[in-house]
Amino acid sequence: MGDKSPKSNQKKSTQKQAKVSSADQKKTQAAAAKTAAKKK
């Protein structure tokens, strides 16, 4: 029995977005770390 209420669907989509944004942040942080290391 899947909960088809809009609230649960919203929760799922926000969790997905959070995962994606955190992955993007890790990428940008890694890139920033690389450039900072090059500057030194």
Rosetta blueprint (number, residue, H / E / L):
1 M L
2 G L
3 D L
4 K L
5 S L
6 P H
7 K H
8 S H
9 N H
10 Q H
11 K H
12 K H
13 S H
14 T H
15 Q H
16 K H
17 Q H
18 A H
19 K H
20 V H
21 S H
22 S H
23 A H
24 D H
25 Q H
26 K H
27 K H
28 T H
29 Q H
30 A H
31 A H
32 A H
33 A H
34 K H
35 T H
36 A H
37 A H
38 K H
39 K H
40 K L
